[in-house]
Amino acid sequence: MFPAAVLGYVLADIASGLAHWICDTFFRENTLIIGPLFIAPSRDHHRDPMALTRHGFLERVGNSSLGLIPLVAIPPSTSTAWETFLLAAAAGLLLTNLFHRWAHLEAPGTWITMFRRAWLILPRQRHQEHHRGEHRSIYCVTTGWSNAALEWSRFYRIAEWLVASTMGQHGATNRRGRRPKNS
């Protein structure tokens, strides 16, 4: 059961990284439907990192809950390990924006500070690295556990190159409205 729970939590971390990377890298803030719902809040968060701390609980958890839609489509199973995996992934996804918010707070309280120090949720100092420079790394915001592997493998750079090369000149536009760098 424990390995299944850890793997589910890691899946939530990776999913948070993919969502964060997509919002930081592609589309524009005025893109139909997704622009105002996802892209604009992400970009606003970079212009004002503390903006995330001023959103209400339902707004934070509401956006995160959309990540649960694929999990709801999975048929029920008789496997306890599988159900544990899905429950841990769902919990991690649902709470991702709350953990992200806490990574921005200097003094969030004793329990949250303990969880951050234990790396059970995203540590503040690690997330601050994302906010330095061009926001082109350290995207996973549930725990941050997956960031090192995704950065080491150049996952995001390769994925940007694949999107740009398969969708053509106008298919992939980053936060500045230009094609991503092939770095």
N, C-alpha and C positions, 0 to 999 in steps of 0.2 A: 504494500500500500504506500509506504513512504517514497520509494522510487517513482511510482506513478504520480504522486502528488508533486514531487520536485520537477518531473518532466512536464507536467501540466503548467506549473508556474513558469518554467523556462519558455514554454510555448507562448504564454502571455507576454513575457518580456520581449521575445522576438517579434510578436505581432505588434507590440507597442512601438518597437523600433521601425518596423516597416511602415506603419501608419505615419509616424513622425517624419521619416525620411521622405515619403511621398508628399506630405504637406509642405515640407521645407524645400523640396526640389522641383516639383512639377506643378503645373496649372497656375492660374492667376486668381487673385482674390475675388474677381468678378465672374469667374467661370460658373456657368449655369449650375444651380443647386449646390454643388460641392464647394464652390468658392465661398459663399457666405457662411456655410455650416462648418467647414473644416479648414480651408486654406486661410481665410482671413483671421480666425482666432489664433491659428498657429503663427502667422506672421506678426500679428499684434503682440503676441507673447514674446517675440524676439525684439520688437521695438521697445516694449515695456515688460521685462521679465516678471515683474510683480503683478501684472494684470491677472494672471492665473490665480493669484491668491484672493482676488476680489470677486471671483465668480461664485455664485451660489452652489450649494451641494448638488441640487438636481441638474443644474447645467453641466457640472463636471461629470457626474455619474451618467447623465443622459447620453452625452456624446460617447462615453466609453461603452455603454450598453449596446450600441450599434455593432460593436465588435463581437457580440454574443450571437448575432444572427446565424452565422455559419454553424455554431455549436448546437443551436436549437434544431437545425435540420438533420442532425445525426440521429439515427434511430436508437431507441433504448437498447441496452445490452444487459446480459445476465452476469457480465464480468465485473466484479467489484473493483479490480485494478483499472479497468477502462472508465468506469463511472467516477472513480477517484481522480483519474487524470483529467477528465472533462470538468469536474467540479473545481479542481485547482486552477485549471485554465480559465474557467468562467469567473472565478473569484478574482484572479489576477487581472483579467481584462476589465472587469467591472470597477475595480479599485485603482486602476492605472492613473487616471487623472488626479485622484486624491493623493496618491504617492508622489506624483509629479509636483503637485502643489506643495506638499510638505518639503520637497527638495529645495524649494525656493525660500522657505521660512528659516530665519536664523535661529529662533528659539521656539520650536513647535510644541514643546512639552516633553516630559520625562519619557513616556512610553515611545513616542515617535523617535526621539533621539536614540533610545536603546535599539529600536528596530533598524534605524539608519546605520548605527555603529556596527551592528551585526550583519549588515548587508541583506537584511530580509526585505527591505524596501530601498529605493534609490537614495544613496548618500548625497548630501548637499554638495560636498566638495567635488565629487565626481561629475555631477550634473553641471556644475559651474563651468567645467571644461567645454561643454557644448556651446555655452553662451559666449565664449571667447572666439574671436575671429569670424569666420563666414558660416557657422552652423553647418559644417560639412562632416561631422563625425559625432560619435557618442549619442546615438538616437534612442536607444532603448531606455525607457523611463519607468518600467515597473520595478525592476531590481537593479538593472544595469549589468547583470551577470553576463549577458550575451554580447555586450559591446566589444570586448577584446577579440573574441573569435570573428565577429563580423568585420571588424576593422582589419585584423590580421589577414583575413582571406580576401580583402578588398571587395567584399560583396557588393557594397553600395556603388562603388566606382564601376565595377563590371556591369551591374544592373543598369546604371545610367547609360553606359555605352550601348548596351543591348537595346534599351528603349529608344535611344536616339538613332541608332542604326536601322532598326526595324520600322520605326514610325516616320522616318524621314526628317527633313529640315524643320517642319512645323509640328511634328508629333510630340516632341519633348521640350517643354519650356520650363526653366527653373524660376526661382523667386524673382529674378530680374527680367523675366520674359525672354531669356536667351537659352540656347541649347546648353545642356550641362557640359562641363569640362570633361575631357576624356583622360583625366589624371589617374 
